[in-house]
């Protein structure tokens, strides 16, 4: 729990930015999604300003982020382009609210492990639900039994791969804590593999960053792109092609992530 004294309402957006968006937040190598760096951190102080006028807590804002994330996934149940477009917008809104919960906590001095935990719940559940719903979209309505179970099963498999990939990073932190090692600094040097071949493969992956496709933002963008293609070839076919492409890439990303962790300094004493 933070020991900072709680503040009153900010007198200006500039003052709010100075407290809620310090350099150590804006310059984080891994915790900031690219949409936050690109434009959401420019918008979030205005929403945070309004939230600070209410009694809602930082954890309450995180709870709102969780609900928006779930709505993002369930938006894809709406067939065709309309559902994909709604999910695309909701995915961006989730990330905007995700920026605001930390800003509210930093302004009020109420950062806590509970907030971090709830944030993890939000991202894990959203990024697990989206591929499951993508499987339902690929199966279409109504389901044909048992043929369409292949697509729903494929969606569930993709969800498991994505969640496992996300969990690897948290497993590193748990392993280090159990070994009595200090918390990892959020900088690139801590993540680079030591072995030359693995390091080269990691650098090569930056040019074809398919391992970054499994965040809720990227998944909704892909679903929207598939829906546009579906206008020409049929929505079910487009969703099925997307799902078939994502599963092996997710398995490859999971394997590569595991190897990169084992070859890095993160799990070494």
Number of C-alpha atoms within 10 A of each C-alpha: 10 13 9 12 10 13 10 10 13 15 9 10 12 12 12 21 19 11 16 24 21 13 10 9 13 14 14 15 15 11 11 14 15 11 13 19 13 9 11 20 20 12 13 21 23 14 15 24 19 10 17 19 11 8 8 11 16 25 22 14 23 26 20 17 26 24 14 23 30 23 19 29 29 19 23 26 19 14 15 21 20 15 20 26 21 19 31 24 15 22 26 22 18 26 22 23 23 25 26 27 26 25 28 26 21 21 26 21 20 19 21 14 10 11 21 14 12 17 20 17 15 23 22 21 16 27 26 26 22 31 30 23 20 29 28 25 27 25 24 20 12 8 12 10 8 7 10 17 15 14 22 22 15 23 29 22 19 28 27 18 23 24 19 18 21 19 13 15 14 13 13 17 17 14 14 18 12 9 12 10 15 10 12 13 11 14 12 10 11 12 18 18 21 14 12 10 11 17 16 11 13 17 13 11 15 11 8 9 12 14 19 14 18 26 20 27 25 15 22 29 20 19 28 23 17 25 26 18 16 17 12 9 12 14 21 20 18 21 28 21 13 19 22 16 11 21 20 13 17 24 19 15 22 20 13 18 18 14 13 21 19 16 20 18 16 21 15 12 9
